[in-house]
Amino acid sequence: MAMTLRLSDEENRRLDELAAVEGRSKQEVVRLALADRWSRLQKEEQLSEVLGRVLPKYRGLLERMGPA
């Protein structure tokens, strides 16, 4: 699917520079950035889910230990 991406002059310059340094097309740099951000979001959601299950179990212990 086609998409128009509007960038400021500065953002476009940075994208040009990134593409040149990495030896990739600007399109590929944007696609990889999207994939990286998606991956980080998924990891954050997984961590949040795990902490939501684990922290209540150890809340009393953590409170007794006090601030770090």
C-alpha positions, 0 to 999 in steps of 0.5 A: 500500500502506498503512503505519503510521508511528510517530513520537515526539511530537517527530518528529511535531511536526517533520513537522507543521512541515515540512509546514506550511512546505512547504505539503505533506501529511505523507504527501508530505513523507515520500514526498519524504524517501524519494525523496531518501534513495534518490537519495543512496544510488544516488549513493553507490553509483555513486561507490563503484563509480567509486572502486573502479575508479579508485583502484587505477589511480592508487594509486602516484601518490597514494602518491608525492604523500603526504598532503594 
